[in-house]
Amino acid sequence: MAQPRLTDFFARRRPGLRAVPPRVKQAWRTPSPAKPAPGAPARTPGSSRKRARPPAEPARDHPAPPARRRLRLPADAVSGPTAPAALAAPADPTVPADPTAPAALAAPADPADPTVPADPTAPAVLAVPGSPEQASLSAGLQPCLATPEKKTSSKVTFSELKSCLQRARELGARAQELRASAQRKDAGEPSVLEDQGHPAGPCGEKAPAYQRFHALAQPGPPGLVLPYKYQVLAEMFRSMDAIVGLLYNRSETVTFAKVKQGVQDMMRKRFEERNVGQIRTVYPTSYRFRQERNIPTFKDGVKRSDYQLTIEPLLDHEAGSTAPQLTASHLLQRRRLFSQNLEKRVREHHRAFLASLNPPVVVPEDQLTRWHPRFNVDSVPDIEPAELPQPPTREKPATAQEVLARARGLLSPRMEKALSDLAQRTAKPSSPGSPGSASLATPPATPPAALKGVSQDLLERIRCKEAQKQLAQMTRRPEQEQRLQRLQRLPELARLLRSIFVSERKPALPMDVACSRLLGSYSVALSPGEMEKHVHLLSELLPDWLSLHRVRADAYLKLDKAADLAGVLTRLACLARAEGAL
């Protein structure tokens, strides 16, 4: 029994008013293709809002398709010319084709249309001839081949498939190149990128930018910065020295396996025997390496009878004293020596680079404060690893001649004859040495096309001036660099100082007041002490324009307002240029 509503009650009590019909909620139109059965009861406003379940279908021989494929698409979406699924319409009209399936997998090239070539690299049609799938494919292809719009869509689909196949071939070729480079690296051969001068990564790729431009990203003024790989090697030596010292001070046998695990835990980087060989190349007198066995180990993969690489630090041992210890002072001294040896190696490459310039530049080693501007520090070649002691191996015969020499008298005559024949066939006559060819003289460097017609004397003078400028830059001390920076700032500060005196309308200003006004107007953030040094330098260079007067404990500035400001700025620029050329 339906409950009466309040509006119906008032409508009955007041007969003059017309009863308002109750609002009927419109039924939502869902995209579900399910329709109520003819015998299903219709929904009433007072009934439950639950959706009625469709009646169970009769049993079939094959299982029902999944729910995703039971959805019915609109007629225009199924028969549209741009739908890729139209090329592969199934036999069952109630089961539409998958819209995400590409048409190229089910639509072969039309033999009657010469504009659509058959792609030999395209995958074969998945339908078997004579099957219901083949009939459905033919039924789906007939309406598609009937209109030119659908032929155009098939052409576009085939072009897309060809581009995808081309991309797959390129990726496959790239994978083969990476695999071949990895095999060459395992075999010890340098990769192509290393031959070209670019540092290669772990998979033969170019090293990341933070390694290739490490020297350019260092804070502070430029100096004798080591390459990134050299700094990593120095950090490895520091970690290795700390672990070796810890084990050596406990009178424990130091093996490479223990040091490797400790260094990798400290640096979070791989540490191999190659890195130990590099450390030995840079600092040969740091350790003594030996191959020993019968060392107690607690690992399943290492036997007691196996040879292991042992490491022993070389320390100064005084006569009559106890066994030396690897103390903190020893660690600091060894670390400093290792860094100096690395810097010497970079200096050698830098000296070779300066000798290859035109004209060559010669810089004394004690006056070198920074590298040449065009010297790429991070492109310095890696350090060649030194040979480490290898475990003794048993002698194995490599040729049939050696086997025959050892087995002489132990084999039957027939076997000896077979081995002798094999030795004669495998023996290769030594080829005569090829005569040494005379080295060809390198042709003189030809000037580029942009400098064609320019006097060679002018080019030589420009090169000499540029070499002198770079030499002065490489030998400049930090104090001179700081003075040069102040000289470059003086023209702007002189212009601001004159405007301050003009606005104040005073013949003299205290030093602190002038510095505070300059700090508020200058674009670079400087401290008050640094700004005062700039003002003192300006008064030293131009005493006739800016004079400094001390009255008791205070300092006052007096400026000549009648002087030409353009001439003052020109003089300051000339002084800065002359200082930079020194």
C-alpha angles and dihedrals in degrees: 000000000000117000113242116245127233093241091055090052093055091045091057094046093050108046092181092070124074116236113249112230114238116257113256115216111234115241115249116244106228123191089234110125092209112117125195116261117254092247096045115113116251119246117255127203092249097046127093119291094224116119113250115244116241115248117265114266120233117266117274133202093242126042119266117265118255120277093254092062094045090070112107117221123213116271094245092052093051097046097037117127093232097052109108092203092066090081092063106040111166124232094250109077092202092058109065123204121263106269091210095059114101116240093226091072093062106024115073122197116286108246091202094056111071092190092069107065121202113250111222090197094054116108118257122261111271094220120097116229113255094021128115088253091059091051091050090049092052091047090052094047096053097068090041094054092046097071128051093223091064091047088056091052090051090051091052090048092051091049090050090050091050091051090050091050091049090051090050091052091051092050090049092051090048091051091051091051092051091047092050092048090050090051091049090050091051089050091052099250119137117248126240094255091053090052090054092055099256116122108245125223128228093281098040093271127128116279116257121266095252088064099040093049100030094124093054093055097055116121121240130027117332116267142146095321118178121229118264094250091050091052090050090051091050090052090049090053091050092051092044092049091051093051094043090050092050093052094039094052089055090054090243124147107255112220129182092243091060093045092047094054093047096048092048090051091051100043103027088226134109115269116195138169088264089066090050088052090052090051089052090051093052096040109021096173096054102087143011115226125202139166110235137165138195088063112148111247132177098206127105095218095053121067125207091239094054121103117249132190109247125197126207124179117233110231134169108264117197120210115260095015129112125260109301121247127218097240130181092263090055090050092051093047093048091047091052092050092050092052091048091052090051091050091050090056092051090048090056092054090045091052090051090050092052090050090054094056124101105262099020117242122218117196123180111241094230092054098047109112101161140012125265112277092239095044108108102215096187092055092066108127120255122265113263109241116238121233116268125206111276125208113262113262128204116254110255124190110248101186137038089247091062092047090051092049092052097042095047107138094009098080134062118266090248092055092046091052091051091050092048091051090050091049092052093049095048095045110101121205112244110255116230114257115261114244113257110259118223113251113252116240113246112247117242116268111264117220117247121260092254091062095047110132095019116127115259091220090057091049091050092050091050092048092049092049091048090049091051091050092050091046090053090048093051094048098042115121122227091252091054091047091053092048091050091053090053091049090053090054096048099083092058092043091050091053091049093046093054091050089051092053091047093050094046093049091212129127092222138021131197115254095241093050093049092047093049091051091048092050090053093050103038118093096220119073109239134166120249091248092052091049090051090054089054091052091049090051091049091052090049094052097041108027092157092057102036120026128187119217125186118209111185105305097342131082123218130196123218120190132193104234093183094063119103109260093203091057091049092052091048092053091050092049091051091050091050091048092050092048091051093051092056 
